[in-house]
Amino acid sequence: EFQTLREIIKVLEPWYDVNITVQNKELLDRDYKFMADNPSLKSLLEQMSFMGKFRYTIEGKQVTIF
């Protein structure tokens, strides 16, 4: 099942106890196939960034997608 990045963020923030900021608002409505097999946050973001052609940074509990 595909979900938008906006929907996925609502799951990821409490799950990984992080705050996610998206600088490019166009990314929020893109669809991703979200598979929750309990990967690390970095692993999950690597997969999504490859599919969604975005970059990200993780600094402590702050994740920025751009």
C-alpha positions, 0 to 999 in steps of 0.5 A: 500500500502506498502512502504519502510522505506526509502520512509516513512522517506521522508514523515515523516521528513517534516510532523513532522519537524524532522531529521531521522537517521537510524543506521541499513541501512538494515531497509531502504529497509523493507516494511511497511504499511504506514497509514497516519491518522495523529497519533503522531510521537511517536504513528507512530514509536511505531507501525512501530517499533513493526512491523519492530523489531527496536528501536528508540529514539526521542530527540527534532527534532532528531529521531534515528532508530536502 
